[in-house]
Amino acid sequence: MIEAGIDGAVGRITLNAPQSHNALDRAAMRDLAGLLADWAGREDLRALVLTGRGRSFCAGASLGEVGAADWSENPLTRLCDAIEEFPVPVLAGLNGGVYGGGVEIALACDFRVGV
């Protein structure tokens, strides 16, 4: 669901669940926030690019979990906080539709570019 790598001084994260418009379940949100925490201490990074595969950037939370899960500790909020606090500029490569919590994720980035 999440592809991540570092190419030179640029970190790249691609949401790879195009069949669900790159909707994120709670585990994926936690994993992504954890990845950002791991990368935050890297001195070789100068920028981070976050994008999605397929026709959508991100649809936010997976609808299958919205009504069924306890959202008192919202992993989407933690993810957006991790993006906002990331020590280098974060660019959202908006490759298509941006829906629901995906809008929050895009707005948490420093820059948003339609690609």
N, C-alpha and C positions, 0 to 999 in steps of 0.2 A: 504494500500500500504506500510506503514512503521510500523513495530512492534518495540517497544522500551521498555526497562526495565533495571533495575539495580539489579544485583545479587551480594550481598556482596559489594566488591570494584570494580566490573567490570560492566561497562555499555555495553549493547548489543543492537545493531540496526540491524534489518534484513529487507532488501528490499523484499517485498512480492507481486510481480506482475510477477510470472514466465511465464505467457502467453505472456508477452511482453519483456522477457529477462530482467526484472527489469528495464526497461526504466523509466526515471523520467520526469514527466511533470514539467512545471515551478512552479506550486503550491507545488508539492512534494519537489522540490529543496529548495524552500523558507522555507517550514515546517521543513525540515531536518536541514537547517542552523539555524533556530530558536531553534530547540531542542538542537543543539550543544551549542548555546549561553546560553541557560538555564542551561545546565549541566556544563558549563565551570567553574561556581562558586562553584561547589560542592567540598568540601574538603574530602569527603569520597571516591571519585573515584580515582582509581590507574591506570586504563587502560580502553580502549574502544575497543570493537570488532565490526567491520562493515562487514556484509556479505549479501548474497542474498539467496533467496529460489529458488529451482529448478535447472535447468542446467546452469544458468548463474549468474555471480556476478552482472553485471550491463551493460546495453547497452548505457548508457549515456542519452542524451535527447530524449524524445519521438518524433518520426519522424513526427507525426501529427502536432506538433507545430513548427518544425524547420523552415519551410518556411512561416508559417502564423503569427508568433509572432514577436514583436519588441525585438530584442536581444541587443539593445544599452546598456541596463542595464542587463548584463548576470547573471542570478541566478546560473549558473554552476560555474562561477568564484567565486562568493560569497561563495558557498558551499565549494569549494576546499580551499579557504582562511580560512574558519571556521575550516576545518579539519586540515590544516597545523598549525594553531594557537592554536589548542586545547591544554590545559595545561598538559595533561597526554598522554602517548603513545597511538597511534591509530593503531590497527592491522586490516588489510584487510584480511578477510578469503575468498580467491578466490575459490569459490565452483564450478567454471566452466568457461565458456567463459567470456571474458572481451572485450567490444567493444566500439568504439567511445569515448564519454566523460566518459564512465566507466573507461577507461584507466587513464584519468586525475584524477578521484576520487581515484583510487587505488594508483597512484603515489603520491597523496597528503598525504596518510597515512604514518606513520613512518615505519611500517613493512608490508610486503605482504607475505602471506603464502598460498600455494595451499592446499585446503582441499577436 
